[in-house]
Amino acid sequence: MVKHVSLTPATQMLKTNKVSFTEHPYEYLEHGGALHSASELGWDPFHVVKTLIMQDQDAKPLVVLMHGNRKVSTKNLARQIGAKSVEPCAPDVANRHSGFLVGGTSPFGTRRDMPVFIESSILELPKILINGGRRGYLVGIHPKVCVDLLSATPVQCALAE
């Protein structure tokens, strides 16, 4: 059984901002991703949001929040944010930017401030699960929290998985 894990930089940020959230620990699986956590927790992967650390052509980091069962069209994303190109960061670079380990990356409480982009259809969901800052630990929140706390910019760059 997975034990209760509540205090992370992400949950600290949520608590400081008086955001109510539910905790959803699960058995972490290396490279299992959002599809594994959704399956473990009995959630639709469309409602489980993955946090991706990417970079533009100048190696400036950015955060993309995407449905668990969708991929990011980096070409569409780059066009919408005015970048020449966007690509995922290497895991060690992503860890350095976010302060979290890949697989436990939360958009809340990151080490550095980075622009956040959220797939617009996520904002239409009543509740999402998103990483709480540790591997094997998701938090349930209203998606509008991502806009309110992170100034996330809605984009349309989802591709079917």
N, CA, C and O atoms as a DFTB+ gen file, in Angstrom:
644 C
 N C O
     1  1       0.848      -1.202       0.000
     2  2       0.000       0.000       0.000
     3  2       0.880       1.248       0.000
     4  3       1.911       1.290       0.672
     5  1       0.473       2.241      -0.744
     6  2       1.224       3.484      -0.842
     7  2       0.899       4.357       0.356
     8  3      -0.261       4.494       0.745
     9  1       1.932       4.944       0.936
    10  2       1.664       5.781       2.111
    11  2       1.317       7.217       1.708
    12  3       1.602       7.660       0.596
    13  1       0.709       7.905       2.628
    14  2       0.288       9.297       2.453
    15  2       1.531      10.189       2.286
    16  3       2.429      10.175       3.128
    17  1       1.572      10.955       1.204
    18  2       2.688      11.879       0.965
    19  2       2.118      13.253       0.680
    20  3       1.608      13.502      -0.413
    21  1       2.199      14.145       1.651
    22  2       1.526      15.400       1.372
    23  2       2.424      16.601       1.184
    24  3       2.105      17.461       0.363
    25  1       3.540      16.709       1.906
    26  2       4.268      17.968       1.811
    27  2       5.360      17.946       0.750
    28  3       6.394      17.297       0.912
    29  1       5.112      18.660      -0.325
    30  2       6.072      18.832      -1.413
    31  2       6.039      20.327      -1.745
    32  3       5.137      21.030      -1.289
    33  1       6.996      20.826      -2.526
    34  2       6.899      22.232      -2.931
    35  2       5.557      22.538      -3.614
    36  3       5.020      23.638      -3.485
    37  1       5.029      21.551      -4.337
    38  2       3.753      21.743      -5.045
    39  2       2.594      21.889      -4.056
    40  3       1.801      22.825      -4.164
    41  1       2.494      20.966      -3.092
    42  2       1.374      21.047      -2.145
    43  2       1.533      22.250      -1.216
    44  3       0.544      22.833      -0.771
    45  1       2.776      22.615      -0.928
    46  2       3.002      23.825      -0.118
    47  2       2.435      25.047      -0.843
    48  3       1.777      25.891      -0.234
    49  1       2.698      25.133      -2.153
    50  2       2.192      26.263      -2.934
    51  2       0.663      26.261      -2.944
    52  3       0.041      27.312      -2.793
    53  1       0.061      25.090      -3.121
    54  2      -1.401      24.993      -3.136
    55  2      -1.978      25.410      -1.780
    56  3      -2.955      26.156      -1.717
    57  1      -1.366      24.921      -0.698
    58  2      -1.849      25.261       0.649
    59  2      -1.688      26.749       0.943
    60  3      -2.597      27.375       1.489
    61  1      -0.533      27.318       0.584
    62  2      -0.279      28.738       0.800
    63  2      -1.336      29.591       0.109
    64  3      -1.742      30.634       0.620
    65  1      -1.777      29.128      -1.066
    66  2      -2.779      29.863      -1.840
    67  2      -4.209      29.405      -1.547
    68  3      -5.142      29.747      -2.273
    69  1      -4.368      28.621      -0.466
    70  2      -5.679      28.154       0.003
    71  2      -6.479      27.420      -1.075
    72  3      -7.691      27.599      -1.199
    73  1      -5.775      26.593      -1.849
    74  2      -6.421      25.773      -2.874
    75  2      -6.760      24.429      -2.242
    76  3      -5.887      23.759      -1.690
    77  1      -8.027      24.037      -2.322
    78  2      -8.368      22.712      -1.794
    79  2      -8.037      21.670      -2.868
    80  3      -8.284      21.873      -4.057
    81  1      -7.476      20.559      -2.411
    82  2      -7.112      19.491      -3.340
    83  2      -7.288      18.150      -2.656
    84  3      -7.280      18.056      -1.429
    85  1      -7.450      17.111      -3.471
    86  2      -7.529      15.748      -2.950
    87  2      -6.213      15.063      -3.277
    88  3      -5.563      15.398      -4.267
    89  1      -5.819      14.105      -2.449
    90  2      -4.551      13.393      -2.656
    91  2      -4.815      12.008      -3.240
    92  3      -5.723      11.297      -2.809
    93  1      -4.010      11.644      -4.220
    94  2      -4.188      10.370      -4.916
    95  2      -2.846       9.648      -5.074
    96  3      -2.250       9.689      -6.150
    97  1      -2.365       8.987      -4.013
    98  2      -1.124       8.214      -4.168
    99  2      -1.392       6.926      -4.962
   100  3      -2.487       6.367      -4.906
   101  1      -0.396       6.479      -5.684
   102  2      -0.508       5.235      -6.449
   103  2       0.872       4.606      -6.545
   104  3       1.880       5.241      -6.234
   105  1       0.906       3.359      -6.975
   106  2       2.173       2.635      -7.123
   107  2       2.870       3.133      -8.389
   108  3       2.416       2.861      -9.500
   109  1       3.980       3.869      -8.215
   110  2       4.708       4.442      -9.350
   111  2       5.366       3.342     -10.172
   112  3       5.893       2.369      -9.632
   113  1       5.324       3.520     -11.495
   114  2       5.970       2.587     -12.416
   115  2       6.859       3.405     -13.341
   116  3       6.381       4.308     -14.027
   117  1       8.168       3.088     -13.362
   118  2       9.117       3.781     -14.239
   119  2       8.593       3.744     -15.678
   120  3       8.272       2.673     -16.193
   121  1       8.508       4.891     -16.316
   122  2       8.008       5.052     -17.686
   123  2       6.538       4.674     -17.845
   124  3       6.074       4.477     -18.968
   125  1       5.801       4.570     -16.744
   126  2       4.378       4.228     -16.819
   127  2       3.539       5.420     -17.260
   128  3       2.529       5.267     -17.947
   129  1       3.974       6.609     -16.854
   130  2       3.309       7.838     -17.274
   131  2       1.875       7.970     -16.799
   132  3       1.419       7.266     -15.898
   133  1       1.183       8.901     -17.440
   134  2      -0.195       9.235     -17.064
   135  2      -1.151       8.068     -17.317
   136  3      -2.136       7.909     -16.596
   137  1      -0.871       7.265     -18.319
   138  2      -1.769       6.139     -18.601
   139  2      -1.737       5.134     -17.454
   140  3      -2.770       4.577     -17.083
   141  1      -0.547       4.902     -16.891
   142  2      -0.416       3.985     -15.756
   143  2      -1.123       4.546     -14.527
   144  3      -1.889       3.834     -13.878
   145  1      -0.874       5.817     -14.199
   146  2      -1.499       6.390     -13.006
   147  2      -3.011       6.423     -13.154
   148  3      -3.725       6.159     -12.187
   149  1      -3.516       6.744     -14.343
   150  2      -4.964       6.756     -14.580
   151  2      -5.540       5.365     -14.353
   152  3      -6.585       5.217     -13.719
   153  1      -4.866       4.356     -14.864
   154  2      -5.317       2.974     -14.705
   155  2      -5.300       2.557     -13.237
   156  3      -6.256       1.956     -12.746
   157  1      -4.204       2.880     -12.534
   158  2      -4.079       2.545     -11.102
   159  2      -5.176       3.194     -10.264
   160  3      -5.688       2.591      -9.321
   161  1      -5.531       4.430     -10.619
   162  2      -6.479       5.198      -9.817
   163  2      -7.915       5.116     -10.325
   164  3      -8.827       5.669      -9.711
   165  1      -8.118       4.416     -11.463
   166  2      -9.464       4.268     -12.006
   167  2     -10.019       5.553     -12.614
   168  3     -11.225       5.797     -12.575
   169  1      -9.134       6.370     -13.173
   170  2      -9.539       7.638     -13.796
   171  2      -9.389       7.546     -15.306
   172  3      -8.572       6.775     -15.809
   173  1     -10.175       8.330     -16.023
   174  2     -10.041       8.466     -17.468
   175  2      -8.731       9.222     -17.720
   176  3      -8.544      10.306     -17.168
   177  1      -7.825       8.682     -18.538
   178  2      -6.546       9.362     -18.771
   179  2      -6.701      10.760     -19.381
   180  3      -5.771      11.564     -19.313
   181  1      -7.852      11.058     -19.971
   182  2      -8.110      12.395     -20.514
   183  2      -8.178      13.420     -19.378
   184  3      -7.932      14.607     -19.592
   185  1      -8.517      12.950     -18.155
   186  2      -8.641      13.828     -16.982
   187  2      -7.372      13.848     -16.128
   188  3      -7.288      14.596     -15.155
   189  1      -6.383      13.021     -16.495
   190  2      -5.099      13.006     -15.794
   191  2      -4.139      13.846     -16.636
   192  3      -3.865      13.524     -17.792
   193  1      -3.637      14.919     -16.043
   194  2      -2.839      15.884     -16.802
   195  2      -1.355      15.678     -16.546
   196  3      -0.906      15.644     -15.400
   197  1      -0.597      15.540     -17.637
   198  2       0.852      15.401     -17.486
   199  2       1.515      16.763     -17.586
   200  3       1.062      17.649     -18.311
   201  1       2.607      16.907     -16.833
   202  2       3.394      18.147     -16.798
   203  2       4.673      17.891     -17.582
   204  3       5.499      17.073     -17.178
   205  1       4.837      18.587     -18.698
   206  2       5.992      18.381     -19.572
   207  2       6.886      19.617     -19.559
   208  3       6.414      20.739     -19.742
   209  1       8.174      19.402     -19.342
   210  2       9.140      20.501     -19.389
   211  2       9.773      20.473     -20.782
   212  3      10.418      19.502     -21.174
   213  1       9.569      21.558     -21.506
   214  2      10.081      21.654     -22.874
   215  2      10.950      22.898     -22.973
   216  3      11.096      23.648     -22.007
   217  1      11.526      23.109     -24.154
   218  2      12.347      24.303     -24.365
   219  2      12.163      24.799     -25.787
   220  3      11.833      24.037     -26.695
   221  1      12.388      26.113     -25.960
   222  2      12.294      26.678     -27.305
   223  2      13.665      26.635     -27.974
   224  3      14.611      26.055     -27.439
   225  1      13.761      27.257     -29.151
   226  2      15.010      27.225     -29.933
   227  2      16.183      27.860     -29.214
   228  3      17.333      27.583     -29.554
   229  1      15.917      28.712     -28.219
   230  2      16.993      29.355     -27.457
   231  2      17.262      28.624     -26.137
   232  3      17.949      29.150     -25.261
   233  1      16.721      27.419     -26.001
   234  2      16.856      26.591     -24.787
   235  2      16.194      27.245     -23.574
   236  3      16.567      26.957     -22.437
   237  1      15.207      28.132     -23.810
   238  2      14.431      28.711     -22.705
   239  2      13.353      27.699     -22.327
   240  3      12.584      27.261     -23.182
   241  1      13.294      27.325     -21.036
   242  2      12.333      26.299     -20.630
   243  2      10.901      26.825     -20.557
   244  3      10.661      28.012     -20.336
   245  1       9.969      25.911     -20.748
   246  2       8.550      26.207     -20.611
   247  2       7.837      24.938     -20.155
   248  3       8.350      23.830     -20.312
   249  1       6.654      25.118     -19.593
   250  2       5.870      23.993     -19.081
   251  2       4.649      23.824     -19.968
   252  3       3.988      24.801     -20.319
   253  1       4.349      22.573     -20.331
   254  2       3.139      22.270     -21.092
   255  2       2.314      21.286     -20.284
   256  3       2.815      20.247     -19.853
   257  1       1.032      21.620     -20.078
   258  2       0.104      20.727     -19.394
   259  2      -0.794      20.104     -20.451
   260  3      -1.487      20.802     -21.193
   261  1      -0.768      18.765     -20.505
   262  2      -1.460      18.040     -21.576
   263  2      -2.242      16.862     -21.004
   264  3      -1.850      16.274     -19.996
   265  1      -3.352      16.524     -21.660
   266  2      -4.132      15.349     -21.285
   267  2      -3.212      14.125     -21.273
   268  3      -2.301      14.020     -22.094
   269  1      -3.451      13.213     -20.350
   270  2      -2.621      12.020     -20.212
   271  2      -2.609      11.114     -21.425
   272  3      -1.654      10.364     -21.630
   273  1      -3.672      11.172     -22.243
   274  2      -3.732      10.292     -23.410
   275  2      -3.571      11.069     -24.722
   276  3      -4.065      10.652     -25.769
   277  1      -2.875      12.199     -24.643
   278  2      -2.605      12.993     -25.842
   279  2      -1.117      13.339     -25.895
   280  3      -0.436      13.385     -24.871
   281  1      -0.635      13.578     -27.105
   282  2       0.746      14.036     -27.304
   283  2       0.702      15.521     -27.663
   284  3      -0.345      16.042     -28.046
   285  1       1.832      16.189     -27.539
   286  2       1.939      17.607     -27.886
   287  2       2.448      17.727     -29.320
   288  3       3.470      17.141     -29.676
   289  1       1.730      18.490     -30.137
   290  2       2.242      18.844     -31.455
   291  2       3.184      20.019     -31.222
   292  3       2.738      21.153     -31.047
   293  1       4.491      19.747     -31.221
   294  2       5.461      20.811     -30.944
   295  2       5.419      21.879     -32.031
   296  3       5.699      23.048     -31.766
   297  1       5.069      21.480     -33.259
   298  2       4.967      22.437     -34.362
   299  2       3.818      23.423     -34.101
   300  3       3.988      24.634     -34.246
   301  1       2.646      22.894     -33.714
   302  2       1.495      23.762     -33.409
   303  2       1.774      24.634     -32.189
   304  3       1.421      25.813     -32.169
   305  1       2.405      24.053     -31.178
   306  2       2.717      24.804     -29.967
   307  2       3.660      25.970     -30.297
   308  3       3.417      27.108     -29.894
   309  1       4.721      25.677     -31.023
   310  2       5.702      26.714     -31.379
   311  2       5.017      27.858     -32.120
   312  3       5.261      29.029     -31.832
   313  1       4.157      27.510     -33.076
   314  2       3.459      28.535     -33.856
   315  2       2.600      29.411     -32.934
   316  3       2.588      30.634     -33.076
   317  1       1.878      28.782     -31.984
   318  2       0.968      29.531     -31.118
   319  2       1.681      30.414     -30.095
   320  3       1.135      31.431     -29.667
   321  1       2.891      30.032     -29.703
   322  2       3.597      30.829     -28.684
   323  2       4.667      31.735     -29.300
   324  3       5.401      32.415     -28.582
   325  1       4.748      31.739     -30.645
   326  2       5.688      32.632     -31.318
   327  2       7.134      32.176     -31.241
   328  3       8.053      32.994     -31.276
   329  1       7.336      30.861     -31.137
   330  2       8.706      30.321     -31.114
   331  2       9.016      29.697     -32.472
   332  3       8.108      29.310     -33.208
   333  1      10.306      29.602     -32.797
   334  2      10.705      28.934     -34.046
   335  2      10.496      27.427     -33.911
   336  3      10.035      26.761     -34.838
   337  1      10.851      26.900     -32.719
   338  2      10.687      25.470     -32.477
   339  2      10.557      25.216     -30.981
   340  3      10.964      26.028     -30.150
   341  1       9.979      24.070     -30.669
   342  2       9.840      23.621     -29.280
   343  2      10.166      22.142     -29.265
   344  3       9.768      21.398     -30.162
   345  1      10.895      21.719     -28.237
   346  2      11.208      20.291     -28.094
   347  2      11.245      19.942     -26.616
   348  3      11.473      20.813     -25.776
   349  1      11.021      18.656     -26.287
   350  2      11.114      18.249     -24.879
   351  2      12.541      18.412     -24.379
   352  3      13.494      18.215     -25.133
   353  1      12.687      18.769     -23.122
   354  2      14.020      18.833     -22.505
   355  2      14.489      17.415     -22.206
   356  3      13.672      16.520     -21.994
   357  1      15.795      17.210     -22.188
   358  2      16.351      15.945     -21.718
   359  2      15.971      15.810     -20.240
   360  3      15.854      16.820     -19.548
   361  1      15.776      14.572     -19.740
   362  2      15.345      14.404     -18.350
   363  2      16.188      15.148     -17.313
   364  3      15.630      15.745     -16.393
   365  1      17.522      15.126     -17.440
   366  2      18.348      15.809     -16.440
   367  2      18.172      17.327     -16.510
   368  3      18.234      18.008     -15.487
   369  1      17.953      17.853     -17.714
   370  2      17.719      19.288     -17.883
   371  2      16.348      19.654     -17.308
   372  3      16.207      20.674     -16.633
   373  1      15.342      18.821     -17.576
   374  2      13.992      19.046     -17.035
   375  2      14.036      19.046     -15.508
   376  3      13.419      19.895     -14.865
   377  1      14.769      18.087     -14.930
   378  2      14.900      18.014     -13.463
   379  2      15.515      19.298     -12.912
   380  3      15.073      19.817     -11.887
   381  1      16.531      19.801     -13.596
   382  2      17.226      21.016     -13.157
   383  2      16.299      22.236     -13.198
   384  3      16.287      23.042     -12.268
   385  1      15.527      22.365     -14.275
   386  2      14.618      23.509     -14.411
   387  2      13.492      23.459     -13.382
   388  3      13.158      24.469     -12.762
   389  1      12.910      22.268     -13.206
   390  2      11.703      22.168     -12.372
   391  2      12.004      21.971     -10.885
   392  3      11.231      22.392     -10.025
   393  1      13.137      21.327     -10.595
   394  2      13.434      20.985      -9.208
   395  2      12.765      19.676      -8.799
   396  3      12.860      19.261      -7.644
   397  1      12.087      19.025      -9.748
   398  2      11.431      17.739      -9.499
   399  2      12.103      16.670     -10.348
   400  3      12.775      16.985     -11.330
   401  1      11.924      15.411      -9.976
   402  2      12.394      14.305     -10.811
   403  2      11.352      14.034     -11.881
   404  3      10.154      14.083     -11.603
   405  1      11.791      13.748     -13.106
   406  2      10.864      13.371     -14.167
   407  2      10.034      12.199     -13.652
   408  3      10.565      11.256     -13.066
   409  1       8.740      12.273     -13.877
   410  2       7.815      11.271     -13.328
   411  2       7.157      11.792     -12.063
   412  3       6.164      11.238     -11.592
   413  1       7.719      12.863     -11.517
   414  2       7.160      13.490     -10.323
   415  2       7.099      15.000     -10.485
   416  3       7.072      15.741      -9.502
   417  1       7.079      15.453     -11.748
   418  2       7.108      16.892     -12.026
   419  2       5.725      17.505     -11.881
   420  3       4.765      17.065     -12.513
   421  1       5.639      18.517     -11.046
   422  2       4.406      19.282     -10.879
   423  2       4.625      20.675     -11.466
   424  3       5.746      21.184     -11.441
   425  1       3.570      21.296     -11.994
   426  2       3.735      22.678     -12.468
   427  2       3.744      23.669     -11.295
   428  3       4.108      24.833     -11.457
   429  1       3.339      23.190     -10.119
   430  2       3.278      24.044      -8.929
   431  2       4.566      23.904      -8.123
   432  3       5.037      22.791      -7.891
   433  1       5.135      25.028      -7.696
   434  2       6.322      24.978      -6.853
   435  2       7.601      24.618      -7.578
   436  3       8.506      24.029      -6.987
   437  1       7.688      24.966      -8.859
   438  2       8.916      24.659      -9.613
   439  2      10.072      25.528      -9.126
   440  3       9.867      26.615      -8.586
   441  1      11.278      25.033      -9.325
   442  2      12.489      25.736      -8.906
   443  2      12.605      27.087      -9.601
   444  3      12.924      28.090      -8.961
   445  1      12.350      27.119     -10.901
   446  2      12.384      28.400     -11.610
   447  2      11.017      28.723     -12.187
   448  3      10.208      27.843     -12.482
   449  1      10.794      30.028     -12.337
   450  2       9.561      30.466     -12.977
   451  2       9.690      30.220     -14.467
   452  3      10.665      30.631     -15.096
   453  1       8.698      29.547     -15.022
   454  2       8.690      29.272     -16.457
   455  2       7.292      29.576     -16.966
   456  3       6.321      29.427     -16.224
   457  1       7.170      30.001     -18.227
   458  2       5.821      30.187     -18.773
   459  2       5.115      28.828     -18.829
   460  3       5.732      27.804     -19.123
   461  1       3.814      28.841     -18.540
   462  2       3.028      27.605     -18.531
   463  2       1.956      27.698     -19.614
   464  3       1.261      28.707     -19.734
   465  1       1.837      26.631     -20.397
   466  2       0.828      26.535     -21.448
   467  2      -0.031      25.318     -21.160
   468  3       0.480      24.238     -20.864
   469  1      -1.354      25.502     -21.251
   470  2      -2.281      24.422     -20.920
   471  2      -3.172      24.148     -22.126
   472  3      -3.720      25.076     -22.722
   473  1      -3.316      22.881     -22.484
   474  2      -4.227      22.500     -23.572
   475  2      -5.610      23.015     -23.188
   476  3      -6.124      22.682     -22.120
   477  1      -6.215      23.828     -24.058
   478  2      -7.449      24.538     -23.695
   479  2      -8.589      23.616     -23.277
   480  3      -9.390      23.995     -22.422
   481  1      -8.688      22.417     -23.850
   482  2      -9.792      21.520     -23.494
   483  2      -9.692      21.021     -22.047
   484  3     -10.688      20.562     -21.489
   485  1      -8.513      21.104     -21.437
   486  2      -8.366      20.719     -20.019
   487  2      -9.217      21.642     -19.154
   488  3      -9.774      21.212     -18.144
   489  1      -9.318      22.911     -19.549
   490  2     -10.058      23.889     -18.758
   491  2     -11.564      23.635     -18.752
   492  3     -12.289      24.223     -17.950
   493  1     -12.035      22.764     -19.642
   494  2     -13.461      22.427     -19.697
   495  2     -13.822      21.280     -18.756
   496  3     -15.002      20.986     -18.569
   497  1     -12.819      20.628     -18.162
   498  2     -13.079      19.480     -17.284
   499  2     -13.486      19.958     -15.886
   500  3     -13.039      21.013     -15.437
   501  1     -14.339      19.179     -15.195
   502  2     -14.769      19.578     -13.854
   503  2     -13.666      19.416     -12.802
   504  3     -13.616      20.172     -11.832
   505  1     -12.789      18.434     -12.994
   506  2     -11.698      18.173     -12.053
   507  2     -10.604      17.422     -12.802
   508  3     -10.884      16.616     -13.689
   509  1      -9.348      17.699     -12.434
   510  2      -8.221      16.989     -13.040
   511  2      -7.345      16.411     -11.949
   512  3      -7.352      16.870     -10.807
   513  1      -6.587      15.390     -12.329
   514  2      -5.500      14.891     -11.477
   515  2      -4.218      15.374     -12.135
   516  3      -4.047      15.261     -13.348
   517  1      -3.315      15.917     -11.315
   518  2      -2.051      16.444     -11.821
   519  2      -0.975      16.121     -10.792
   520  3      -1.284      15.965      -9.610
   521  1       0.263      16.019     -11.211
   522  2       1.311      15.596     -10.286
   523  2       1.426      16.535      -9.090
   524  3       1.381      17.757      -9.224
   525  1       1.575      15.925      -7.922
   526  2       1.682      16.676      -6.673
   527  2       3.115      16.912      -6.227
   528  3       3.343      17.380      -5.112
   529  1       4.096      16.593      -7.090
   530  2       5.477      16.899      -6.767
   531  2       6.310      15.711      -6.333
   532  3       7.439      15.882      -5.872
   533  1       5.772      14.510      -6.471
   534  2       6.522      13.278      -6.172
   535  2       6.070      12.189      -7.114
   536  3       4.930      12.190      -7.579
   537  1       6.958      11.265      -7.395
   538  2       6.563      10.101      -8.185
   539  2       5.526       9.307      -7.388
   540  3       5.693       9.073      -6.191
   541  1       4.457       8.900      -8.069
   542  2       3.424       8.109      -7.394
   543  2       2.462       8.946      -6.570
   544  3       1.856       8.441      -5.625
   545  1       2.316      10.210      -6.911
   546  2       1.470      11.105      -6.118
   547  2       0.823      12.177      -6.988
   548  3       1.499      13.072      -7.496
   549  1      -0.499      12.075      -7.156
   550  2      -1.246      13.077      -7.906
   551  2      -2.170      13.822      -6.964
   552  3      -2.563      13.295      -5.923
   553  1      -2.519      15.055      -7.332
   554  2      -3.507      15.816      -6.576
   555  2      -4.678      16.131      -7.502
   556  3      -4.505      16.355      -8.700
   557  1      -5.866      16.142      -6.918
   558  2      -7.069      16.471      -7.668
   559  2      -7.434      17.921      -7.418
   560  3      -7.592      18.338      -6.271
   561  1      -7.570      18.694      -8.496
   562  2      -7.899      20.121      -8.390
   563  2      -8.860      20.506      -9.516
   564  3      -9.080      19.737     -10.452
   565  1      -9.422      21.695      -9.409
   566  2     -10.188      22.256     -10.520
   567  2      -9.151      22.806     -11.506
   568  3      -8.192      23.450     -11.080
   569  1      -9.319      22.568     -12.813
   570  2      -8.286      23.011     -13.777
   571  2      -8.040      24.516     -13.797
   572  3      -6.956      24.955     -14.179
   573  1      -9.024      25.309     -13.394
   574  2      -8.874      26.767     -13.397
   575  2      -7.745      27.209     -12.456
   576  3      -7.198      28.300     -12.614
   577  1      -7.401      26.368     -11.486
   578  2      -6.293      26.667     -10.567
   579  2      -5.003      26.896     -11.367
   580  3      -4.179      27.729     -10.987
   581  1      -4.827      26.162     -12.469
   582  2      -3.619      26.298     -13.295
   583  2      -3.521      27.701     -13.893
   584  3      -2.428      28.250     -14.031
   585  1      -4.672      28.276     -14.247
   586  2      -4.687      29.631     -14.797
   587  2      -4.508      30.640     -13.663
   588  3      -3.728      31.586     -13.776
   589  1      -5.244      30.424     -12.566
   590  2      -5.203      31.367     -11.443
   591  2      -3.824      31.451     -10.792
   592  3      -3.335      32.548     -10.522
   593  1      -3.190      30.296     -10.534
   594  2      -1.910      30.290      -9.809
   595  2      -0.691      30.380     -10.717
   596  3       0.330      30.949     -10.331
   597  1      -0.789      29.826     -11.911
   598  2       0.387      29.728     -12.785
   599  2       0.325      30.670     -13.975
   600  3       1.262      30.735     -14.771
   601  1      -0.781      31.404     -14.097
   602  2      -1.005      32.242     -15.288
   603  2      -0.835      31.414     -16.555
   604  3      -0.265      31.881     -17.541
   605  1      -1.338      30.175     -16.520
   606  2      -1.213      29.285     -17.676
   607  2      -1.983      29.858     -18.863
   608  3      -3.117      30.316     -18.723
   609  1      -1.350      29.825     -20.025
   610  2      -1.945      30.312     -21.263
   611  2      -2.571      29.143     -22.011
   612  3      -1.885      28.162     -22.299
   613  1      -3.869      29.227     -22.336
   614  2      -4.497      28.139     -23.107
   615  2      -3.940      28.081     -24.532
   616  3      -3.770      29.110     -25.187
   617  1      -3.661      26.870     -24.997
   618  2      -3.189      26.622     -26.358
   619  2      -3.942      25.407     -26.902
   620  3      -4.588      24.677     -26.150
   621  1      -3.852      25.203     -28.209
   622  2      -4.443      24.023     -28.822
   623  2      -3.351      23.295     -29.595
   624  3      -3.037      23.645     -30.733
   625  1      -2.776      22.275     -28.956
   626  2      -1.658      21.567     -29.601
   627  2      -1.714      20.061     -29.320
   628  3      -0.691      19.381     -29.391
   629  1      -2.908      19.536     -29.001
   630  2      -3.038      18.116     -28.676
   631  2      -3.107      17.259     -29.931
   632  3      -3.753      17.616     -30.916
   633  1      -2.430      16.129     -29.871
   634  2      -2.515      15.107     -30.910
   635  2      -2.991      13.838     -30.211
   636  3      -2.636      13.608     -29.054
   637  1      -3.782      13.015     -30.883
   638  2      -4.211      11.742     -30.293
   639  2      -2.982      10.888     -30.027
   640  3      -2.043      10.877     -30.823
   641  1      -2.989      10.177     -28.913
   642  2      -1.854       9.325     -28.512
   643  2      -1.781       8.111     -29.415
   644  3      -0.899       7.269     -29.247
